[in-house]
Amino acid sequence: MGSNKIRIGIIGAGNIGGVHIREFSKLADSCEITEITDAYLPLAQAKAQEYGIAHVAASPEELIQSSNVDAVIIGVPNQHHASLAVQAIEAGKHVLIEKPMGINAAAAKQILKASEASDKVVMIGHQMRWEAVPQLIKEQVEAGELGKIYTAKTGWFRRKGIPGWGTWFTKMNESGGGPLIDIGVHMLDLALYLMGNPKPVSVFGATYAEFGPRKKGIGTWGTPNWNGTYDVEDLATALIRMEDGSTLTLEVSWAVHMDTDNTPFIHLMGSDGGASYKGASGKLLTEKFNRAIETDLKKPENDEGERLRLSRHFLTCIREGKQPITSVLSGYTNNLILDAIYESSRTGNEVKLNWDI
């Protein structure tokens, strides 16, 4: 590809599309946003004008087929991820898909299959892996400082944070679920990564909807549609067992009556040490000379930010033909676990994961 800039097309001009435009614009020496589209074209036109994007495509299909686009970024509601990603991969484009990879495991499997038949880079946008503190923790895990990680606990309790009540966020057939698939997928992805990517084999979980159906627990993200529907959970809890015997507890809510600071967290418990992550800070914990020892981890003051690192990683993988850290297999693994949690909640039973791909 030489010194040529990677040409990017963006599908979805909403909140997340705007984030991608801002971040990739900072990497203008190696890429250029050439096209944008949205289901609501005036929104795409406004973004194009604001950021100097040359062309507004009339449809996702037009953008995907454009000879002026090398890589496609998909930032649209979850139900459309698979069809657009598969189209883009089959059209010979590199693809960056916002999380979750699919609305469910069946949709994620379609993307996995298309990716396996292609030599293009397909990456999932799990930006939390690129946050400064998790990266510091990952270094320590890989250096063996924690020993064997036998259990971990992760979660994100929002006290009053239901997004866009009555919009696609709260409709099962458009989003795939509530906080479990919205913010739970981030925590699940990051925890598995920090644990060293053990293979999950079974899940026991439960989901609850105590706030949403009564129009309580409403947050500030998105614009509510009070004539819409709410048929997703507002709290989920699960225990995930790995092939090596280690376990992960996952708990998330959009709304809950509890003393919470609304901050995502992960606790890794290892034989030789532990690590805790909470928001922008963390700790390494161990025992030396019969004493409890802890080391604070902080985000550097001049940190360029996780989204910029994620964007650069995508471009680097394209240039060097590398597999992204957040690969399609990692995305599929997340979807497989989420499906199993919903199934376990429905049946009341433990669910064994089916790895037949």
C-alpha positions as CSV (number, residue, x, y, z in Angstrom):
1,M,0.0,0.0,0.0
2,G,3.1,2.2,0.3
3,S,2.5,5.7,1.5
4,N,-1.0,5.8,0.1
5,K,-3.6,6.8,2.7
6,I,-6.2,4.2,3.7
7,R,-9.6,5.5,2.5
8,I,-12.4,5.1,5.1
9,G,-16.1,5.0,4.6
10,I,-18.4,5.4,7.6
11,I,-21.8,3.8,7.9
12,G,-23.8,5.5,10.6
13,A,-23.5,9.3,11.3
14,G,-25.0,9.2,14.9
15,N,-23.1,9.4,18.2
16,I,-20.7,6.6,17.7
17,G,-20.1,7.6,14.0
18,G,-19.1,11.0,15.2
19,V,-16.6,9.5,17.6
20,H,-14.9,7.5,14.8
21,I,-14.8,10.6,12.6
22,R,-13.0,12.6,15.3
23,E,-10.5,9.9,16.1
24,F,-9.6,8.9,12.5
25,S,-9.3,12.6,11.6
26,K,-6.4,12.8,14.1
27,L,-4.6,10.2,12.0
28,A,-4.8,12.2,8.7
29,D,-1.2,11.3,7.8
30,S,-2.2,7.7,7.2
31,C,-5.9,7.7,6.5
32,E,-8.7,9.8,4.9
33,I,-12.4,9.6,5.5
34,T,-13.7,9.7,1.9
35,E,-17.4,8.7,2.3
36,I,-20.2,8.6,4.9
37,T,-23.9,7.5,4.9
38,D,-26.7,7.1,7.3
39,A,-30.3,5.9,7.3
40,Y,-31.2,9.5,7.8
41,L,-29.2,11.2,5.0
42,P,-29.5,14.8,6.3
43,L,-27.4,13.7,9.4
44,A,-24.7,12.2,7.1
45,Q,-24.7,15.5,5.1
46,A,-24.3,17.6,8.2
47,K,-21.4,15.4,9.4
48,A,-19.8,15.6,5.9
49,Q,-20.0,19.3,5.9
50,E,-18.7,19.6,9.4
51,Y,-15.6,17.4,8.8
52,G,-15.0,18.0,5.1
53,I,-15.9,14.5,3.9
54,A,-16.1,14.5,0.1
55,H,-19.0,12.2,-0.6
56,V,-22.3,11.3,1.0
57,A,-23.3,7.8,-0.3
58,A,-27.1,7.4,-0.8
59,S,-27.0,4.0,0.9
60,P,-24.7,1.6,2.8
61,E,-24.7,-0.6,-0.3
62,E,-23.4,2.3,-2.4
63,L,-20.7,3.1,0.1
64,I,-19.6,-0.6,0.4
65,Q,-19.3,-0.9,-3.4
66,S,-17.4,2.4,-3.8
67,S,-13.9,2.1,-5.4
68,N,-13.0,5.1,-3.3
69,V,-13.3,3.1,0.0
70,D,-10.7,0.6,1.4
71,A,-12.1,0.2,4.9
72,V,-15.6,0.4,6.2
73,I,-16.6,1.4,9.8
74,I,-20.0,0.1,10.9
75,G,-21.6,2.3,13.6
76,V,-25.4,1.4,13.3
77,P,-27.9,-0.4,15.5
78,N,-26.8,-4.0,16.4
79,Q,-29.4,-5.8,14.2
80,H,-27.7,-4.5,11.1
81,H,-24.1,-5.3,12.0
82,A,-23.9,-8.8,10.4
83,S,-25.6,-8.0,7.1
84,L,-23.4,-4.9,6.5
85,A,-20.2,-6.5,7.7
86,V,-20.7,-9.6,5.5
87,Q,-21.4,-7.3,2.5
88,A,-18.3,-5.2,3.2
89,I,-16.1,-8.2,3.6
90,E,-17.4,-9.9,0.4
91,A,-16.8,-6.6,-1.4
92,G,-13.1,-6.8,-0.4
93,K,-13.1,-4.1,2.3
94,H,-11.5,-4.1,5.7
95,V,-14.1,-3.7,8.4
96,L,-14.3,-2.1,11.9
97,I,-17.5,-3.1,13.6
98,E,-18.8,-1.4,16.7
99,K,-19.6,-3.8,19.6
100,P,-21.3,-6.1,20.0
101,M,-20.1,-7.9,16.9
102,G,-23.6,-9.4,16.2
103,I,-27.1,-9.1,17.7
104,N,-26.6,-12.7,18.7
105,A,-24.2,-15.6,18.1
106,A,-25.9,-16.7,14.9
107,A,-25.3,-13.2,13.4
108,A,-21.7,-13.2,14.7
109,K,-21.1,-16.5,13.1
110,Q,-22.0,-15.1,9.7
111,I,-19.3,-12.5,10.1
112,L,-16.8,-15.1,11.4
113,K,-17.5,-17.3,8.3
114,A,-17.2,-14.3,5.9
115,S,-14.0,-13.2,7.6
116,E,-12.4,-16.7,7.4
117,A,-13.0,-16.7,3.6
118,S,-11.3,-13.4,3.2
119,D,-7.8,-11.9,3.8
120,K,-9.2,-8.6,5.0
121,V,-8.8,-7.1,8.5
122,V,-12.1,-7.5,10.5
123,M,-11.9,-5.9,13.9
124,I,-14.4,-5.3,16.7
125,G,-14.4,-1.8,18.4
126,H,-13.8,-2.8,22.0
127,Q,-12.0,0.4,23.0
128,M,-11.7,-0.5,26.7
129,R,-8.8,-2.9,25.8
130,W,-6.8,0.2,24.8
131,E,-7.3,2.1,28.0
132,A,-4.1,2.9,29.8
133,V,-4.7,1.1,33.1
134,P,-5.9,-2.2,31.5
135,Q,-2.9,-2.1,29.2
136,L,-0.6,-1.8,32.3
137,I,-2.4,-4.7,34.0
138,K,-2.1,-6.8,30.8
139,E,1.7,-6.3,30.8
140,Q,1.9,-7.5,34.4
141,V,-0.3,-10.6,33.6
142,E,1.9,-11.5,30.7
143,A,5.0,-11.0,32.8
144,G,3.6,-13.7,35.1
145,E,3.3,-11.3,38.1
146,L,-0.2,-12.6,39.0
147,G,0.7,-16.3,38.6
148,K,-2.4,-18.4,37.7
149,I,-5.6,-16.3,37.5
150,Y,-8.2,-18.6,38.9
151,T,-11.1,-16.3,39.3
152,A,-12.2,-12.8,38.3
153,K,-15.1,-10.5,38.9
154,T,-16.3,-7.8,36.6
155,G,-19.2,-5.5,36.3
156,W,-20.7,-2.1,35.7
157,F,-23.7,-1.0,37.9
158,R,-25.4,2.1,36.6
159,R,-27.9,3.4,39.1
160,K,-30.2,5.3,36.8
161,G,-29.0,4.9,33.2
162,I,-31.5,3.3,30.8
163,P,-30.6,4.8,27.4
164,G,-33.1,5.9,24.8
165,W,-36.2,4.3,26.4
166,G,-38.5,3.0,23.6
167,T,-35.9,3.4,20.9
168,W,-33.8,0.6,19.3
169,F,-31.8,0.4,22.6
170,T,-34.7,-1.1,24.5
171,K,-36.1,-3.4,21.7
172,M,-34.8,-7.0,21.9
173,N,-35.2,-7.5,18.1
174,E,-33.1,-4.4,17.3
175,S,-30.5,-4.4,20.1
176,G,-30.3,-8.0,21.1
177,G,-30.7,-7.1,24.8
178,G,-30.3,-4.5,27.5
179,P,-27.2,-3.7,29.7
180,L,-25.8,-7.2,29.2
181,I,-25.2,-6.7,25.5
182,D,-24.7,-2.9,25.8
183,I,-22.1,-2.5,28.6
184,G,-21.8,-6.1,29.7
185,V,-20.1,-7.0,26.5
186,H,-17.3,-4.5,27.2
187,M,-16.6,-5.9,30.6
188,L,-16.8,-9.5,29.4
189,D,-14.4,-8.8,26.6
190,L,-11.9,-6.9,28.7
191,A,-12.0,-9.4,31.6
192,L,-11.4,-12.4,29.3
193,Y,-8.5,-10.5,27.6
194,L,-6.9,-9.7,30.9
195,M,-7.4,-13.3,32.1
196,G,-5.3,-14.4,29.1
197,N,-8.2,-15.5,26.9
198,P,-9.2,-18.7,28.6
199,K,-11.8,-20.8,26.7
200,P,-15.3,-20.4,28.2
201,V,-17.2,-23.7,28.4
202,S,-20.4,-23.1,30.5
203,V,-22.6,-20.3,31.8
204,F,-25.2,-19.9,34.6
205,G,-27.0,-16.6,34.6
206,A,-30.1,-14.6,35.3
207,T,-31.6,-11.4,33.9
208,Y,-34.2,-9.0,35.4
209,A,-36.4,-6.1,34.2
210,E,-37.6,-4.3,37.3
211,F,-37.2,-0.7,36.1
212,G,-37.6,-0.4,32.3
213,P,-41.2,-1.7,32.0
214,R,-42.3,0.9,34.6
215,K,-40.4,3.7,32.8
216,K,-38.1,4.1,35.8
217,G,-34.3,4.3,35.9
218,I,-34.1,6.5,32.8
219,G,-30.7,7.9,32.0
220,T,-29.5,10.8,29.8
221,W,-28.1,9.0,26.8
222,G,-30.4,9.0,23.7
223,T,-33.9,10.6,23.3
224,P,-36.8,8.6,24.8
225,N,-39.8,7.5,22.7
226,W,-42.5,7.1,25.3
227,N,-44.8,5.4,22.8
228,G,-42.1,2.8,22.1
229,T,-41.4,-0.6,23.7
230,Y,-39.1,-1.9,26.5
231,D,-38.6,-5.7,26.3
232,V,-35.0,-6.1,27.4
233,E,-33.5,-6.6,30.9
234,D,-32.2,-3.8,33.1
235,L,-29.9,-6.1,35.2
236,A,-27.9,-9.2,34.5
237,T,-25.8,-11.5,36.6
238,A,-23.7,-14.6,35.5
239,L,-21.0,-17.0,36.4
240,I,-18.8,-18.2,33.5
241,R,-16.7,-21.3,33.8
242,M,-13.5,-21.8,31.7
243,E,-12.0,-25.0,30.3
244,D,-9.0,-24.6,32.7
245,G,-11.4,-24.4,35.7
246,S,-11.1,-20.7,36.2
247,T,-14.3,-18.6,36.6
248,L,-15.6,-15.1,35.8
249,T,-18.5,-13.4,37.5
250,L,-20.2,-10.7,35.4
251,E,-22.8,-8.3,36.8
252,V,-24.2,-5.3,35.0
253,S,-27.2,-2.9,35.3
254,W,-28.7,0.1,33.6
255,A,-30.8,0.8,36.7
256,V,-30.5,-0.6,40.2
257,H,-31.1,0.5,43.8
258,M,-27.6,0.2,45.2
259,D,-24.7,2.2,46.4
260,T,-22.7,2.4,43.2
261,D,-20.4,5.0,41.6
262,N,-21.5,4.0,38.1
263,T,-17.9,3.0,37.3
264,P,-16.8,-0.2,35.4
265,F,-14.6,-2.5,37.4
266,I,-12.6,-5.7,37.1
267,H,-10.8,-7.7,39.9
268,L,-8.4,-10.4,38.8
269,M,-7.4,-12.9,41.5
270,G,-4.2,-14.8,40.9
271,S,-2.1,-17.3,42.9
272,D,0.8,-14.8,43.2
273,G,-0.9,-11.5,42.8
274,G,-4.1,-9.7,41.9
275,A,-5.1,-6.6,39.9
276,S,-8.1,-4.3,40.2
277,Y,-9.3,-1.9,37.6
278,K,-11.8,0.8,38.3
279,G,-12.5,3.7,35.9
280,A,-9.2,5.5,35.2
281,S,-7.2,3.9,37.9
282,G,-6.1,0.5,39.2
283,K,-4.0,-1.5,41.7
284,L,-1.7,-4.4,41.7
285,L,-1.9,-6.4,44.9
286,T,0.4,-9.1,46.3
287,E,1.9,-10.4,49.6
288,K,5.5,-10.0,50.4
289,F,7.3,-10.6,53.7
290,N,4.0,-11.6,55.2
291,R,2.6,-8.2,54.4
292,A,-0.2,-7.0,52.0
293,I,1.5,-4.9,49.3
294,E,-0.3,-2.7,46.7
295,T,0.9,-0.6,43.9
296,D,-1.3,2.2,42.4
297,L,-1.8,2.3,38.6
298,K,-2.9,5.6,37.1
299,K,-3.7,6.8,33.6
300,P,-0.8,9.1,32.4
301,E,-1.8,12.8,32.4
302,N,-1.0,13.3,28.7
303,D,-2.7,10.1,27.6
304,E,-3.7,10.2,24.0
305,G,-6.8,8.1,24.7
306,E,-8.0,4.6,24.0
307,R,-10.1,5.5,21.0
308,L,-7.0,6.9,19.2
309,R,-5.0,3.8,20.0
310,L,-7.8,1.6,18.7
311,S,-8.0,3.6,15.5
312,R,-4.3,3.4,15.0
313,H,-4.3,-0.4,15.7
314,F,-6.9,-0.9,12.9
315,L,-4.8,1.1,10.4
316,T,-1.6,-0.8,11.5
317,C,-3.3,-4.2,11.0
318,I,-4.4,-3.2,7.5
319,R,-0.9,-1.9,6.5
320,E,0.9,-4.9,8.0
321,G,-1.7,-7.6,7.3
322,K,-1.9,-8.5,11.0
323,Q,-4.8,-10.0,13.0
324,P,-6.3,-7.4,15.3
325,I,-6.3,-7.9,19.1
326,T,-10.1,-7.7,19.0
327,S,-10.5,-10.3,16.3
328,V,-13.7,-11.8,15.0
329,L,-13.1,-14.9,17.2
330,S,-13.1,-12.7,20.3
331,G,-16.3,-11.0,19.1
332,Y,-17.9,-14.4,18.5
333,T,-16.8,-15.7,21.9
334,N,-18.6,-12.7,23.6
335,N,-21.8,-13.3,21.6
336,L,-21.8,-17.0,22.4
337,I,-21.5,-16.2,26.2
338,L,-24.2,-13.5,26.0
339,D,-26.6,-15.8,24.2
340,A,-25.9,-18.5,26.9
341,I,-26.7,-16.0,29.7
342,Y,-30.1,-15.2,28.2
343,E,-30.8,-18.9,27.6
344,S,-29.8,-19.8,31.2
345,S,-32.1,-17.0,32.5
346,R,-35.0,-18.4,30.4
347,T,-34.5,-22.0,31.4
348,G,-33.0,-21.7,34.9
349,N,-30.3,-24.2,33.9
350,E,-26.5,-24.0,33.3
351,V,-25.8,-23.8,29.6
352,K,-22.8,-25.5,27.9
353,L,-21.3,-23.5,25.1
354,N,-21.4,-25.0,21.6
355,W,-18.1,-24.4,19.9
356,D,-19.0,-26.1,16.6
357,I,-18.2,-23.3,14.2
